[in-house]
């Protein structure tokens, strides 16, 4: 596993997916928004924190969160990356896709990109 890849799961991200990912890769560096005192914060605040901490954001919010990410990119602000995970994707597939990304990604590879899962 590439230890340099770090994730932030937004507040509404499916905890079953997170548990499955961590069950398979317990040393993966992934935090939930509510665990770093970002619970209830607005999306721009969450994305700013992720940028400062160089964490790729995991979200199910394919409308507002992705729009704010694109705005950050357009405005030249730091955006370490985002994976917008469809809520219709089977949990096992979401887990597998996140693990694949964590395993095969280089640090900085997803900077200024918004990608959609399933892959």
N, CA, C and O atoms as a MOPAC input file, in Angstrom:
PM7 MOZYME 1SCF
protein

 N      0.84300 1    -1.19800 1     0.00000 1
 C      0.00000 1     0.00000 1     0.00000 1
 C      0.87600 1     1.24400 1     0.00000 1
 O      1.93300 1     1.26900 1     0.62900 1
 N      0.44000 1     2.24600 1    -0.69100 1
 C      1.14600 1     3.51500 1    -0.73200 1
 C      0.73300 1     4.33200 1     0.49500 1
 O     -0.38300 1     4.84900 1     0.55500 1
 N      1.62600 1     4.44300 1     1.45600 1
 C      1.30300 1     5.09900 1     2.72700 1
 C      1.10000 1     6.60200 1     2.57600 1
 O      0.58300 1     7.24500 1     3.48900 1
 N      1.49700 1     7.17600 1     1.43700 1
 C      1.38200 1     8.62600 1     1.28700 1
 C     -0.03000 1     9.07200 1     0.91600 1
 O     -0.34400 1    10.25700 1     1.02700 1
 N     -0.89100 1     8.14900 1     0.47700 1
 C     -2.26200 1     8.51200 1     0.12500 1
 C     -3.07300 1     8.62500 1     1.40800 1
 O     -3.11900 1     7.70400 1     2.22400 1
 N     -3.71400 1     9.78200 1     1.56300 1
 C     -4.50300 1    10.04800 1     2.76800 1
 C     -5.89200 1    10.49700 1     2.35300 1
 O     -6.05600 1    11.25100 1     1.39400 1
 N     -6.89300 1    10.01900 1     3.09000 1
 C     -8.28300 1    10.31500 1     2.74500 1
 C     -8.99900 1    11.03000 1     3.87600 1
 O     -8.66700 1    10.87200 1     5.05100 1
 N     -9.99700 1    11.82500 1     3.48700 1
 C    -10.98200 1    12.39900 1     4.39700 1
 C    -12.35200 1    12.00300 1     3.86800 1
 O    -12.71100 1    12.35000 1     2.74300 1
 N    -13.11700 1    11.27500 1     4.67900 1
 C    -14.49000 1    10.93500 1     4.31100 1
 C    -15.39900 1    12.01400 1     4.85200 1
 O    -15.35500 1    12.33000 1     6.04100 1
 N    -16.24000 1    12.59400 1     3.97500 1
 C    -17.12300 1    13.64400 1     4.46800 1
 C    -18.16700 1    13.05500 1     5.41300 1
 O    -18.29500 1    11.83700 1     5.53600 1
 N    -18.89700 1    13.92600 1     6.06500 1
 C    -19.76800 1    13.53200 1     7.17100 1
 C    -20.82600 1    12.50200 1     6.79500 1
 O    -21.20000 1    11.66900 1     7.62100 1
 N    -21.30600 1    12.54700 1     5.57500 1
 C    -22.38200 1    11.64800 1     5.16500 1
 C    -21.89100 1    10.39500 1     4.44400 1
 O    -22.69300 1     9.62600 1     3.91300 1
 N    -20.58000 1    10.19000 1     4.42700 1
 C    -20.05200 1     9.02400 1     3.72000 1
 C    -20.44900 1     7.74800 1     4.45200 1
 O    -20.45200 1     7.70500 1     5.68300 1
 N    -20.77900 1     6.72000 1     3.69800 1
 C    -21.28800 1     5.45300 1     4.22000 1
 C    -20.25900 1     4.77300 1     5.14000 1
 O    -19.18500 1     4.36800 1     4.69400 1
 N    -20.60300 1     4.66000 1     6.41100 1
 C    -19.69000 1     4.04600 1     7.37600 1
 C    -19.46300 1     2.56500 1     7.10800 1
 O    -18.42800 1     2.02900 1     7.50100 1
 N    -20.40000 1     1.89100 1     6.45100 1
 C    -20.18500 1     0.48200 1     6.10100 1
 C    -19.02400 1     0.35700 1     5.10900 1
 O    -18.22600 1    -0.57800 1     5.18800 1
 N    -18.94000 1     1.29800 1     4.18600 1
 C    -17.82000 1     1.29700 1     3.23500 1
 C    -16.51500 1     1.53800 1     3.98900 1
 O    -15.52800 1     0.83600 1     3.77100 1
 N    -16.51400 1     2.53000 1     4.87400 1
 C    -15.28900 1     2.83000 1     5.62700 1
 C    -14.83800 1     1.63900 1     6.46400 1
 O    -13.65400 1     1.30000 1     6.48700 1
 N    -15.78100 1     1.01000 1     7.14700 1
 C    -15.42800 1    -0.16300 1     7.96500 1
 C    -14.84800 1    -1.27200 1     7.09100 1
 O    -13.86700 1    -1.91300 1     7.46800 1
 N    -15.45100 1    -1.49700 1     5.92800 1
 C    -14.94800 1    -2.52800 1     5.02500 1
 C    -13.54800 1    -2.23200 1     4.52400 1
 O    -12.70600 1    -3.12700 1     4.45000 1
 N    -13.29900 1    -0.97700 1     4.18000 1
 C    -11.96300 1    -0.57100 1     3.72800 1
 C    -10.95000 1    -0.80500 1     4.84500 1
 O     -9.89700 1    -1.40100 1     4.61800 1
 N    -11.26400 1    -0.34000 1     6.04000 1
 C    -10.32400 1    -0.45700 1     7.16100 1
 C    -10.17500 1    -1.89500 1     7.64600 1
 O     -9.13300 1    -2.25200 1     8.19700 1
 N    -11.18400 1    -2.71600 1     7.45400 1
 C    -11.06700 1    -4.13600 1     7.81900 1
 C    -10.01400 1    -4.80000 1     6.93500 1
 O     -9.26500 1    -5.66200 1     7.39700 1
 N     -9.95700 1    -4.39900 1     5.66800 1
 C     -9.00600 1    -4.99200 1     4.73100 1
 C     -7.63700 1    -4.32300 1     4.77400 1
 O     -6.62200 1    -4.98000 1     4.54000 1
 N     -7.59500 1    -3.03900 1     5.06700 1
 C     -6.33700 1    -2.27400 1     5.14400 1
 C     -6.35800 1    -1.41500 1     6.40400 1
 O     -6.57800 1    -0.20700 1     6.32100 1
 N     -6.13100 1    -2.02500 1     7.57500 1
 C     -6.26500 1    -1.28200 1     8.83300 1
 C     -5.30600 1    -0.09200 1     8.96800 1
 O     -5.56500 1     0.82100 1     9.75300 1
 N     -4.21100 1    -0.09300 1     8.21500 1
 C     -3.23900 1     0.99900 1     8.32600 1
 C     -3.46500 1     2.10600 1     7.30700 1
 O     -2.64900 1     3.02200 1     7.20300 1
 N     -4.56900 1     2.03600 1     6.54500 1
 C     -4.87900 1     3.09700 1     5.59100 1
 C     -5.17200 1     4.38800 1     6.35200 1
 O     -5.91600 1     4.38600 1     7.33200 1
 N     -4.58800 1     5.47200 1     5.89600 1
 C     -4.76600 1     6.77000 1     6.56200 1
 C     -6.05900 1     7.40600 1     6.05900 1
 O     -6.08100 1     8.08900 1     5.03400 1
 N     -7.13600 1     7.16200 1     6.80800 1
 C     -8.44600 1     7.69900 1     6.45100 1
 C     -9.11700 1     8.19700 1     7.71800 1
 O     -9.17600 1     7.48800 1     8.72300 1
 N     -9.62100 1     9.42000 1     7.66100 1
 C    -10.34800 1    10.00100 1     8.79500 1
 C    -11.72600 1    10.42100 1     8.32200 1
 O    -11.93800 1    10.72000 1     7.14700 1
 N    -12.66100 1    10.43600 1     9.27100 1
 C    -14.01100 1    10.93100 1     8.98200 1
 C    -14.08700 1    12.38600 1     9.41400 1
 O    -13.43400 1    12.78800 1    10.37600 1
 N    -14.88100 1    13.17100 1     8.70700 1
 C    -15.02100 1    14.59700 1     9.02500 1
 C    -15.39300 1    14.79800 1    10.49200 1
 O    -14.83700 1    15.66800 1    11.16200 1
 N    -16.33400 1    13.99000 1    10.99100 1
 C    -16.78400 1    14.16800 1    12.36800 1
 C    -15.69700 1    13.81600 1    13.38700 1
 O    -15.76900 1    14.25300 1    14.53600 1
 N    -14.69200 1    13.03100 1    12.98100 1
 C    -13.61400 1    12.67100 1    13.90300 1
 C    -12.54600 1    13.75300 1    14.00200 1
 O    -11.71800 1    13.71800 1    14.91200 1
 N    -12.55000 1    14.70300 1    13.09100 1
 C    -11.56800 1    15.79400 1    13.12000 1
 C    -12.27900 1    17.14000 1    13.30000 1
 O    -11.82500 1    18.17900 1    12.82100 1
 N    -13.40300 1    17.07900 1    14.00400 1
 C    -14.17300 1    18.26700 1    14.39000 1
 C    -14.69800 1    19.06300 1    13.19900 1
 O    -14.81500 1    20.28600 1    13.26800 1
 N    -15.01700 1    18.36200 1    12.10000 1
 C    -15.61200 1    19.01200 1    10.94000 1
 C    -17.08700 1    18.66800 1    10.79500 1
 O    -17.72300 1    19.07100 1     9.82100 1
 N    -17.63800 1    17.93200 1    11.74800 1
 C    -19.05300 1    17.57200 1    11.69500 1
 C    -19.92100 1    18.82100 1    11.67500 1
 O    -19.73600 1    19.72100 1    12.49400 1
 N    -20.86000 1    18.87700 1    10.75000 1
 C    -21.76000 1    20.01800 1    10.64800 1
 C    -21.18200 1    21.21900 1     9.93000 1
 O    -21.86900 1    22.22600 1     9.75500 1
 N    -19.92600 1    21.13000 1     9.50900 1
 C    -19.29800 1    22.26100 1     8.81200 1
 C    -19.76800 1    22.31600 1     7.35700 1
 O    -20.18500 1    21.30900 1     6.78500 1
 N    -19.69300 1    23.49400 1     6.78400 1
 C    -20.05700 1    23.68100 1     5.38200 1
 C    -19.00600 1    23.03400 1     4.46900 1
 O    -17.84400 1    22.88900 1     4.85100 1
 N    -19.42400 1    22.65500 1     3.27800 1
 C    -18.52600 1    21.99500 1     2.33200 1
 C    -17.24600 1    22.77900 1     2.04300 1
 O    -16.17800 1    22.16800 1     2.00000 1
 N    -17.29400 1    24.11100 1     1.84200 1
 C    -16.04600 1    24.83400 1     1.58300 1
 C    -15.03800 1    24.70200 1     2.73700 1
 O    -13.83200 1    24.63400 1     2.50000 1
 N    -15.52400 1    24.66800 1     3.96200 1
 C    -14.64900 1    24.51000 1     5.12500 1
 C    -13.99900 1    23.13100 1     5.11200 1
 O    -12.80800 1    22.99000 1     5.39300 1
 N    -14.79000 1    22.12300 1     4.78500 1
 C    -14.27300 1    20.75600 1     4.72600 1
 C    -13.21000 1    20.63300 1     3.63800 1
 O    -12.16800 1    20.01400 1     3.85600 1
 N    -13.46600 1    21.21700 1     2.47300 1
 C    -12.48800 1    21.13800 1     1.39100 1
 C    -11.22400 1    21.92800 1     1.70000 1
 O    -10.13000 1    21.52200 1     1.30700 1
 N    -11.35900 1    23.03600 1     2.38900 1
 C    -10.17600 1    23.81000 1     2.78600 1
 C     -9.32500 1    22.99900 1     3.75500 1
 O     -8.10200 1    22.95200 1     3.61900 1
 N     -9.96800 1    22.35700 1     4.74000 1
 C     -9.23600 1    21.51900 1     5.70000 1
 C     -8.53300 1    20.38300 1     4.95600 1
 O     -7.36200 1    20.10600 1     5.21500 1
 N     -9.24000 1    19.72500 1     4.03300 1
 C     -8.64800 1    18.62300 1     3.26700 1
 C     -7.42900 1    19.11200 1     2.48500 1
 O     -6.41600 1    18.41700 1     2.40500 1
 N     -7.53400 1    20.30100 1     1.91500 1
 C     -6.40500 1    20.85800 1     1.15700 1
 C     -5.21700 1    21.12400 1     2.07300 1
 O     -4.08100 1    20.80300 1     1.72400 1
 N     -5.46800 1    21.69900 1     3.22700 1
 C     -4.37800 1    21.98200 1     4.17200 1
 C     -3.71100 1    20.70200 1     4.66200 1
 O     -2.50300 1    20.67200 1     4.89800 1
 N     -4.50300 1    19.65300 1     4.81200 1
 C     -3.98800 1    18.36900 1     5.31700 1
 C     -3.56700 1    17.42200 1     4.18900 1
 O     -3.09700 1    16.31500 1     4.44900 1
 N     -3.73600 1    17.86000 1     2.93600 1
 C     -3.39100 1    17.05700 1     1.75800 1
 C     -4.10300 1    15.70800 1     1.76100 1
 O     -3.48800 1    14.66100 1     1.55900 1
 N     -5.42100 1    15.75700 1     1.99700 1
 C     -6.23900 1    14.55100 1     2.03400 1
 C     -7.22100 1    14.55400 1     0.87000 1
 O     -7.88100 1    15.55800 1     0.60200 1
 N     -7.30600 1    13.44600 1     0.20000 1
 C     -8.27700 1    13.25600 1    -0.87600 1
 C     -9.63800 1    13.03200 1    -0.23200 1
 O     -9.76600 1    12.23800 1     0.70000 1
 N    -10.64000 1    13.72200 1    -0.72100 1
 C    -11.97900 1    13.66000 1    -0.13900 1
 C    -12.78000 1    12.51300 1    -0.76700 1
 O    -12.80300 1    12.33300 1    -1.98500 1
 N    -13.43200 1    11.75000 1     0.10700 1
 C    -14.40500 1    10.73800 1    -0.30900 1
 C    -15.78500 1    11.29300 1     0.01000 1
 O    -16.03800 1    11.70500 1     1.14200 1
 N    -16.67300 1    11.30800 1    -0.96600 1
 C    -17.99900 1    11.87400 1    -0.75500 1
 C    -19.03200 1    11.11200 1    -1.57400 1
 O    -18.70700 1    10.47500 1    -2.57600 1
 N    -20.26400 1    11.18700 1    -1.13400 1
 C    -21.39600 1    10.71000 1    -1.94200 1
 C    -22.10600 1    11.89000 1    -2.59800 1
 O    -22.99100 1    11.69800 1    -3.43200 1
 N    -21.72100 1    13.10800 1    -2.22600 1
 C    -22.37800 1    14.33000 1    -2.69200 1
 C    -21.85400 1    14.69800 1    -4.07800 1
 O    -20.85100 1    15.40000 1    -4.21100 1
 N    -22.54900 1    14.21200 1    -5.10400 1
 C    -22.08900 1    14.44800 1    -6.47200 1
 C    -22.58600 1    15.77400 1    -7.04700 1
 O    -22.33600 1    16.08100 1    -8.21200 1
 N    -23.28900 1    16.55900 1    -6.23000 1
 C    -23.75600 1    17.84500 1    -6.74100 1
 C    -23.01000 1    18.99700 1    -6.07000 1
 O    -22.14900 1    19.61000 1    -6.70200 1
 N    -23.31300 1    19.30800 1    -4.81100 1
 C    -22.71300 1    20.50200 1    -4.20900 1
 C    -21.23200 1    20.33100 1    -3.88300 1
 O    -20.44500 1    21.23700 1    -4.15600 1
 N    -20.82700 1    19.20100 1    -3.30900 1
 C    -19.41700 1    19.02900 1    -2.92600 1
 C    -18.52400 1    19.03800 1    -4.17100 1
 O    -17.45900 1    19.65500 1    -4.16700 1
 N    -18.95500 1    18.36000 1    -5.22800 1
 C    -18.13500 1    18.35100 1    -6.43900 1
 C    -18.10100 1    19.73900 1    -7.08500 1
 O    -17.06700 1    20.14700 1    -7.61400 1
 N    -19.21700 1    20.46200 1    -7.04600 1
 C    -19.25000 1    21.81300 1    -7.61600 1
 C    -18.27100 1    22.73200 1    -6.88600 1
 O    -17.59700 1    23.54900 1    -7.51300 1
 N    -18.19500 1    22.59800 1    -5.57400 1
 C    -17.26600 1    23.42000 1    -4.79400 1
 C    -15.81900 1    23.01900 1    -5.09600 1
 O    -14.93400 1    23.87300 1    -5.16200 1
 N    -15.58500 1    21.71600 1    -5.27800 1
 C    -14.24000 1    21.25200 1    -5.64600 1
 C    -13.82700 1    21.83500 1    -6.99400 1
 O    -12.70500 1    22.31900 1    -7.14600 1
 N    -14.73600 1    21.78900 1    -7.97800 1
 C    -14.42500 1    22.36200 1    -9.29200 1
 C    -14.16200 1    23.87000 1    -9.18900 1
 O    -13.29900 1    24.40100 1    -9.88800 1
 N    -14.90400 1    24.54800 1    -8.32100 1
 C    -14.68900 1    25.99100 1    -8.12600 1
 C    -13.31000 1    26.26300 1    -7.53200 1
 O    -12.64100 1    27.21900 1    -7.92500 1
 N    -12.88500 1    25.42600 1    -6.59000 1
 C    -11.53800 1    25.58200 1    -6.01300 1
 C    -10.48000 1    25.43500 1    -7.10300 1
 O     -9.52700 1    26.21200 1    -7.16700 1
 N    -10.65700 1    24.43300 1    -7.95600 1
 C     -9.70000 1    24.20300 1    -9.03700 1
 C     -9.68900 1    25.41300 1    -9.97600 1
 O     -8.62400 1    25.91400 1   -10.33500 1
 N    -10.86800 1    25.87600 1   -10.36800 1
 C    -10.99300 1    27.02400 1   -11.27800 1
 C    -10.33800 1    28.27500 1   -10.68500 1
 O     -9.72400 1    29.06700 1   -11.40000 1
 N    -10.48200 1    28.43900 1    -9.35100 1
 C     -9.95200 1    29.62800 1    -8.68900 1
 C     -8.48300 1    29.49400 1    -8.30700 1
 O     -7.91800 1    30.39900 1    -7.69300 1
 N     -7.85900 1    28.37100 1    -8.66400 1
 C     -6.43500 1    28.18300 1    -8.38600 1
 C     -6.13200 1    27.83900 1    -6.93300 1
 O     -4.99800 1    27.98700 1    -6.48000 1
 N     -7.14800 1    27.37900 1    -6.20300 1
 C     -6.93600 1    26.98800 1    -4.80900 1
 C     -6.51900 1    25.52000 1    -4.75100 1
 O     -6.83400 1    24.73900 1    -5.64900 1
 N     -5.81700 1    25.16100 1    -3.70100 1
 C     -5.36900 1    23.77700 1    -3.54100 1
 C     -6.57700 1    22.84200 1    -3.45000 1
 O     -7.55900 1    23.13200 1    -2.76700 1
 N     -6.47900 1    21.72100 1    -4.15300 1
 C     -7.52500 1    20.69600 1    -4.10300 1
 C     -6.83100 1    19.36000 1    -4.34600 1
 O     -6.55000 1    19.00400 1    -5.49000 1
 N     -6.54900 1    18.61000 1    -3.25900 1
 C     -5.74800 1    17.38700 1    -3.39200 1
 C     -6.45000 1    16.24800 1    -4.11700 1
 O     -5.81700 1    15.23800 1    -4.42100 1
 N     -7.73400 1    16.38300 1    -4.40000 1
 C     -8.45800 1    15.36400 1    -5.13900 1
 C     -9.75900 1    14.99900 1    -4.45400 1
 O     -9.94200 1    15.23000 1    -3.25900 1
 N    -10.66000 1    14.42000 1    -5.24000 1
 C    -11.95500 1    14.00000 1    -4.70000 1
 C    -12.41900 1    12.77900 1    -5.47200 1
 O    -12.28600 1    12.69900 1    -6.69300 1
 N    -12.97200 1    11.82000 1    -4.71700 1
 C    -13.65300 1    10.67900 1    -5.31100 1
 C    -15.09900 1    10.75000 1    -4.87700 1
 O    -15.41700 1    10.60900 1    -3.69600 1
 N    -15.97600 1    10.97100 1    -5.85300 1
 C    -17.41000 1    11.01400 1    -5.60600 1
 C    -17.94600 1     9.61200 1    -5.86600 1
 O    -17.93100 1     9.12500 1    -6.99700 1
 N    -18.41700 1     8.97400 1    -4.80200 1
 C    -18.83400 1     7.57800 1    -4.85700 1
 C    -20.35500 1     7.51600 1    -4.99000 1
 O    -21.08200 1     7.99600 1    -4.12100 1
 N    -20.82100 1     6.92800 1    -6.07600 1
 C    -22.25300 1     6.78500 1    -6.28900 1
 C    -22.87900 1     6.00900 1    -5.14000 1
 O    -22.31500 1     5.02000 1    -4.67300 1
 N    -24.05300 1     6.46300 1    -4.68300 1
 C    -24.73800 1     5.74200 1    -3.61200 1
 C    -25.40000 1     4.47400 1    -4.13000 1
 O    -25.86300 1     3.65100 1    -3.34000 1
 N    -25.44900 1     4.30600 1    -5.45200 1
 C    -26.04900 1     3.09800 1    -6.00600 1
 C    -25.02200 1     1.98000 1    -6.20600 1
 O    -25.39400 1     0.85000 1    -6.52400 1
 N    -23.74200 1     2.28400 1    -6.02400 1
 C    -22.69500 1     1.28300 1    -6.17800 1
 C    -22.80000 1     0.26600 1    -5.03400 1
 O    -22.99900 1     0.65700 1    -3.88400 1
 N    -22.67000 1    -1.02500 1    -5.33300 1
 C    -22.65200 1    -2.00700 1    -4.24300 1
 C    -21.49200 1    -1.72100 1    -3.28300 1
 O    -20.40400 1    -1.33500 1    -3.70900 1
 N    -21.73500 1    -1.91400 1    -2.00200 1
 C    -20.72000 1    -1.61000 1    -0.98500 1
 C    -19.41600 1    -2.33400 1    -1.27600 1
 O    -18.34400 1    -1.73800 1    -1.16800 1
 N    -19.48800 1    -3.60100 1    -1.64100 1
 C    -18.26900 1    -4.37500 1    -1.90900 1
 C    -17.46100 1    -3.75500 1    -3.05200 1
 O    -16.23100 1    -3.73200 1    -3.00400 1
 N    -18.15000 1    -3.25500 1    -4.07200 1
 C    -17.44600 1    -2.62800 1    -5.19200 1
 C    -16.81100 1    -1.30300 1    -4.76500 1
 O    -15.69000 1    -0.99700 1    -5.17000 1
 N    -17.52000 1    -0.51600 1    -3.95000 1
 C    -16.95500 1     0.74500 1    -3.45700 1
 C    -15.68900 1     0.46900 1    -2.64900 1
 O    -14.68300 1     1.16300 1    -2.80100 1
 N    -15.74600 1    -0.55000 1    -1.79200 1
 C    -14.58200 1    -0.91900 1    -0.98300 1
 C    -13.42200 1    -1.30600 1    -1.89900 1
 O    -12.30200 1    -0.82600 1    -1.72200 1
 N    -13.68900 1    -2.16500 1    -2.86700 1
 C    -12.64000 1    -2.62100 1    -3.77800 1
 C    -12.03600 1    -1.46000 1    -4.56500 1
 O    -10.81800 1    -1.39600 1    -4.73400 1
 N    -12.87400 1    -0.54300 1    -5.04600 1
 C    -12.37300 1     0.59600 1    -5.82100 1
 C    -11.50300 1     1.51000 1    -4.96500 1
 O    -10.44900 1     1.95700 1    -5.41600 1
 N    -11.92800 1     1.79000 1    -3.74600 1
 C    -11.14200 1     2.66000 1    -2.85200 1
 C     -9.80900 1     2.00200 1    -2.52100 1
 O     -8.77300 1     2.66600 1    -2.51600 1
 N     -9.82900 1     0.70200 1    -2.24600 1
 C     -8.58600 1    -0.01600 1    -1.95700 1
 C     -7.65600 1    -0.01100 1    -3.16400 1
 O     -6.44600 1     0.15400 1    -3.00900 1
 N     -8.19900 1    -0.18900 1    -4.35500 1
 C     -7.38900 1    -0.15000 1    -5.57000 1
 C     -6.74100 1     1.22800 1    -5.73500 1
 O     -5.55500 1     1.33100 1    -6.05000 1
 N     -7.51900 1     2.26500 1    -5.52300 1
 C     -6.97700 1     3.62400 1    -5.62800 1
 C     -5.88000 1     3.86400 1    -4.60100 1
 O     -4.84800 1     4.45700 1    -4.91300 1
 N     -6.10800 1     3.40200 1    -3.37400 1
 C     -5.10900 1     3.58200 1    -2.32000 1
 C     -3.83600 1     2.81100 1    -2.65100 1
 O     -2.73000 1     3.29300 1    -2.40300 1
 N     -3.99100 1     1.63700 1    -3.20200 1
 C     -2.85500 1     0.76000 1    -3.49800 1
 C     -2.01800 1     1.26200 1    -4.67300 1
 O     -0.79100 1     1.15800 1    -4.66200 1
 N     -2.68300 1     1.80000 1    -5.67200 1
 C     -2.01300 1     2.06900 1    -6.95000 1
 C     -1.74500 1     3.54600 1    -7.22900 1
 O     -1.21700 1     3.88200 1    -8.28900 1
 N     -2.09400 1     4.41900 1    -6.31200 1
 C     -1.94900 1     5.85800 1    -6.56200 1
 C     -0.65100 1     6.38800 1    -5.97700 1
 O     -0.19300 1     5.95300 1    -4.92100 1
 N     -0.07900 1     7.33100 1    -6.69000 1
 C      1.09900 1     8.03700 1    -6.20200 1
 C      0.66200 1     9.32500 1    -5.51800 1
 O     -0.37900 1     9.89200 1    -5.84900 1
 N      1.45300 1     9.77600 1    -4.57800 1
 C      1.14400 1    11.03300 1    -3.89600 1
 C      1.02600 1    12.15500 1    -4.91800 1
 O      1.88800 1    12.31900 1    -5.78000 1
 N     -0.04600 1    12.91800 1    -4.81000 1
 C     -0.26700 1    14.05300 1    -5.69100 1
 C     -0.90500 1    13.70400 1    -7.02700 1
 O     -1.22600 1    14.59700 1    -7.81100 1
 N     -1.09200 1    12.41600 1    -7.29400 1
 C     -1.62700 1    11.98200 1    -8.59200 1
 C     -3.02100 1    12.52700 1    -8.87400 1
 O     -3.35900 1    12.78400 1   -10.02900 1
 N     -3.83100 1    12.70500 1    -7.84000 1
 C     -5.23000 1    13.11700 1    -8.02700 1
 C     -5.45000 1    14.60400 1    -7.77700 1
 O     -6.58900 1    15.07000 1    -7.75300 1
 N     -4.36200 1    15.35000 1    -7.59000 1
 C     -4.47600 1    16.77700 1    -7.32200 1
 C     -5.26300 1    17.47600 1    -8.42900 1
 O     -5.04200 1    17.23900 1    -9.61700 1
 N     -6.18500 1    18.34200 1    -8.01100 1
 C     -7.02700 1    19.12800 1    -8.92000 1
 C     -7.91100 1    18.25900 1    -9.81700 1
 O     -8.23200 1    18.63900 1   -10.94400 1
 N     -8.30200 1    17.08600 1    -9.30400 1
 C     -9.17500 1    16.20500 1   -10.06800 1
 C    -10.36500 1    15.76600 1    -9.21600 1
 O    -10.25400 1    15.55800 1    -8.00800 1
 N    -11.48800 1    15.63500 1    -9.88300 1
 C    -12.68400 1    15.02700 1    -9.27600 1
 C    -12.97400 1    13.79400 1   -10.12600 1
 O    -13.16400 1    13.89500 1   -11.33800 1
 N    -13.00700 1    12.65100 1    -9.49100 1
 C    -13.28100 1    11.39100 1   -10.19000 1
 C    -14.50700 1    10.73600 1    -9.58800 1
 O    -14.84600 1    10.96200 1    -8.42600 1
 N    -15.14900 1     9.94000 1   -10.37500 1
 C    -16.40500 1     9.30800 1    -9.95600 1
 C    -16.24000 1     7.80400 1    -9.89100 1
 O    -15.66500 1     7.18700 1   -10.78800 1
 N    -16.75300 1     7.22200 1    -8.81800 1
 C    -16.76300 1     5.77200 1    -8.64800 1
 C    -18.18400 1     5.28400 1    -8.84800 1
 O    -19.10400 1     5.95600 1    -8.38200 1
 N    -18.42800 1     4.15700 1    -9.51000 1
 C    -17.42700 1     3.12800 1    -9.76700 1
 C    -16.45400 1     3.54700 1   -10.85800 1
 O    -16.74800 1     4.39200 1   -11.70300 1
 N    -15.28100 1     2.91800 1   -10.80400 1
 C    -14.21800 1     3.20000 1   -11.76900 1
 C    -14.63900 1     2.80200 1   -13.17100 1
 O    -13.86800 1     2.96800 1   -14.11700 1

